[in-house]
Amino acid sequence: MARAIWSGSISFGMVTIPVKLYGATESKDISFNLLHATCGTRLKQVRWCPTDEEEVAWNETVRGYEYAKGQYVVLTDEDFEKLPLPSKHSIELSGFVEEQEIDPVFYERSYYLEPDERGQKPYALLLRALEKKKLAAVATITIRKKEQLCALRPQEGVMMLETLFYPDEVRARPEVEASGAKVTDREMDMAFTLIDLLRKPFDPTEYNDRYREALGELIEAKLEGREVVTSPTAGDSKVIDLADALRKSVEAAKKGGNGKPASRRAARPTARRRTRKVS
């Protein structure tokens, strides 16, 4: 288990549950460094003060909020610590909702909640109560100097904490003209047939990051001096008959020629295994 990024307690009425918070996800993207194109030297990102014309050390920086053009209010670490936020050390449950009531657009990031030894029994009580009632708990938590709305939900014997966007952080829905387009009963029937043919339980192990895999193979090919094979490009788009396209899709799905699960082969980590100094 990774290092806990937050420790505190869940406040469930008069019950206190000591917990630690761990990140539930991590990015597997292949990372790159910026190099000078002429000599291949890795570039440095420098904090530069144009007034003093010198590089500024990190410990000489402060946070400033620009309230007017070129005018700032400076905030120190002590200012952040003085903020009257009880959620800095406590997750106070403010309500319980059905999980499907929270639109997925509000979900930001997932975390695991693990109880301390003395909090195992009340943790289990809350976890099982949420499982039985099929509910999620709404609360707030302060992580990295920011108070965030969050939801606690059970998942296979573990309590998950999902940070949520506030309503004013979710952009307004666009007006989609296609929502009012007319479709025939025949087109709807074929769409339902295609959906039923491809319907299955969600198994995340059936999918892999094909972009990361292709990128790893490209890097490996360059390291070995091999020719890079490119995939054929799609043809020009053209207007198609919707009913005909649906019919062909249904036929392909029945034959297993469409809607196949993605390869279970894990993305190749070759780009991380091998490095070569740029000269």
N, C-alpha and C positions, 0 to 999 in steps of 0.2 A: 504494500500500500504506500502511496506517495505521502509526502509530508502534509500535515493538516494546514490549511490556509486560514482557519478561523476556529476558535474554541469559545464556548459559552454554554448557554442552556436554553432549552425550550420551555416556555412558560405556558402550561396547560391548566388554566384555572389556578388552583392553589398548589398544583403539582409542578415541581421543577425537575427537568431532565437534563443532566450534564451531557453535552455532545461535542463532537469535533466534526469539522466540515472538510471534505476532500473533493477535488475536482473529479467529475465522472467521465470527462472526455478529454481528448488531446488531439491536436492536429498532426497528421502524418505527411503533410506536404513536404516535398523536396525543397530545401532552401538554397538560395543562391547568394553570393557575395558580389558586390559591384567592384569591377576591376578597371584599371586604366587601359583603354583600348590599345594604346601605343606600346606599352611595356608590360602589361599584364599584372601590375602591382595592385594589391588590394587597397581600395580607397578607404579613408577614414572620414567619419562624420564628426565635424568639429563644431562646438558651440562657440560662435564668434560674436564678439561685441564690436559693432561698427563705430561706436563712439570712442572707445579706448583703443580700438584696432589691436585686439589681442584675444587669444583663446581663453575661455572661461571654464574653470574647473567646476565639476558638478556641485561640490559643497559651497560654491559661491552663487548658486542660483536660488531664486525664490519664485513662488507662483503668483502671477498677477492676473486679475480680471479686468479686461478693457471695458470700462463703462462709457468712455467717449474716445474719439479718435486720438490715439497716443497718450491717453490718460488711464492709469491703472490703480486698482486697489490691491495692495499686497497682502497675501495671507500666508502665515507661517504654519508649521506643523502644530504648534501650540494652539493656534486658532482653530484648527480642525479638531483637536482633542477636546476643546471646550464646547463644541457643539452639543446641545442638550438632546442627545439621541440615545434613549435606553436600548435601542436595537444594536448598539455596538457590542454588547455582551449577552444579549438575550433575544430570543426569537419568540415574541409574544403572539400567540394564536388569536386572531381577531374574529374569525368566522370559519364556517365549514360550508363548502359548496360541492355540487356534483362535478367530477373532473371534466366531463364533456361540456360543462358550462363555460370553461375557460377556452376561448378560441386559440388555436395553435399559434396565431400571429403574435400573441402576447409572450410566448416562451422565448427566453433569451439564452440561458445556459443551465446545464444540469450539474448537480453535486450529490455526493453521498453523505448522509448523516450517520455517524457511528457513536454509540453511547459509551460514556465512561463506565467503569465497572459498577459503580454505585447507581448508575442510571439505567441499568439493563432492564429491570422490571417495569418501571414506568414507560420506558421506550417501547417495550413489547406490548404494553397495554394500549398505548396510543396507536401503534402500528396495526394491531389486530382490530381495534375499534374502527379505524379508517377502512381496513379491508372488508370488514363485515358490513359497514354502512355504504361502502363504495363511494367514499367522499375524499376530498382534498381539503387541507387546512390552509387558509390564507393568513399571511403574516408579513412582517418586515424584518430585514436584516441589514446591518451595515458592514459592507465588505470594501476594503481598500478606500476608506474615507468617503464612501457613498452609501446612503440608505436606499435600499431597493425593496420593492414589492416582491413577494415570493409566495410559492405554494409548496406545501409538503404533501407528498403522496406516497403510498406504499407501492413497492415493486418487488415481487418475489422475495419477501422476507426482509427487505431493506427499506429504510425511509429515504426517499429522494427529496431534495430541495431544488426547486426550479425557480431561478430568478425570472421576474416578469417585467416587461416594459410597462410604464405608466400609460394611461390612455392618451395623453398629449404627445407621447413618443411614437404612437402608431399613426401612420399617414392615412389620410382619408382615402376611401375606396374610389378607384376611377369609375367613370360611367362607361360601361362596356356596351357598345352598340349591338354586339352579337347576342347579348342575352335576350333580346326581343326578336331575334330571327325566327322565321317560320320553318318548322321541320315537319315532315310527313309521318304518319303512323308507321309506314313501312321502314323508314329510316330509323325511327325509335326502336322498333322491334329488332332490327339488325344490330343496333348499338347495344341493346340489352343482351342479345345472343353473344356478341363478341365479349362483353364484360363478363358474362357467366362462364364462358370458355376459359378466360384468363384469370378468373377469381381463384384465390388461394390464400392460405395463412401467410402472414408476413414473416419471412425468415431472413434476418440480416446477413447470415453467412452465405447466402446465395449471390451476394453482390460484392463487387470490388471496385476500387478506384482505377478505372481504365486509363484515365489521363496520367495518374502518377506512375502506373505500370509502363505506359508507353514512353514517358519521360525518362524513367530509369533505363529502359532499353536503348533510348537515344543516347544517353550519357555513356552507357557501356560500349555502344558501337563507336562513339567518338574516341573513347579511351583505347580501344583495340584497333582503331584505324579502319574499321569496316564501313561499307557503304550503308547509308541510312535509307531504308525502304519506306516510302511514303504510301499512305492508303489512297485509293482512288477517290476523287472528289465527286460529290453528288451532282447529278445533272441539273440543268436549269429548271426552276420551279415553273409549273404550268397549272392552269385551271383544271380541276378534276371534278368528275361527277361524284357527289357524296355517296349516293346509294351504291354506285359501282365500286367505289373504294371500300365501303363497308362490307360489301359482298365478298370481295377478294380477301379482305382481312379475316373474315369469318372462315373462309375456305383454308387460308394459310394456317389459322389457329387450330383448325380441326386436324390438319396434317402435321402439326407440330412445327410449322415453318415460321411461326411468329409468336411473340410472347414468351419465348424461352427464358428460363432464369439465366441471369448473368453467370459467367464462369466463377467457380469457387476458388480458383487459383489465386492465392494471395499476391498482392502487388510486390514486385521484385524490389528488394532493398539494395540492389547492387550499387546504386549511386552513393549509398552511405558506407558500403564496405570498402570501396576503393577510392583513393584520392591520389591526385598527382599535382605536384608543385608546378605552378605556371611559371615559365621562364621567359 
